[in-house]
Amino acid sequence: MFTTFSANGLFSGVFGSIIKAMIILVLAGIAYAVLKQVIIRATVSSKRLNKGTQQRIQTIQSLLVNIASYVIFFIALVSILPEFGINISALLASAGVLGLAIGFGAKDLVSDIVTGFFMLMEDQVHVGEEITVNGFSGTVEHVGLRTLKLRSANGDLHFLLNRDIKSLTNHSRGVMQATVDLPLPADIDVEK
């Protein structure tokens, strides 16, 4: 006459797997939202980062939030798949081999991004500054995670991959000296 209700019975079968997957996704979404707010507050309140431009802070925030989202949702996916009877050990091994192959193929891209990240973190250059990079001189138009755009005095726009930047001279910072050439006749009194 009376049926007993068991949580074990509710969470068995496909219906239980779907509910567990939904709970994991909700928890992943909450973890993402919380971590995103922590990253934004940490980067805004960081004294070291606030010395730079708003573009630099937003780039670093975006990069850190993207990394956090990939990690959180990868963990959620790995937690959900066993609920549907999928063996993740073989999947993880395959992902490791595939990741290694992609890593070798994309090593230049990764090098660009890592170098660009450290250029932003170390506050080496801002948009609008006069710099010399690898023999090219001009005004910085864009600082990104992959490339640096430099406009030379004659109007040429140079795209420099971050991995190719071996030396960078920033002419807009620190103590500067102005050199002015004045054409003077040889017989003029220099003291006057």
Helices and strands as residue ranges (DSSP letters): H 7-10, H 13-45, G 49-51, H 54-80, G 81-84, H 88-105, H 107-121, E 130-133, E 136-143, E 147-151, E 157-161, G 162-164, E 168-170
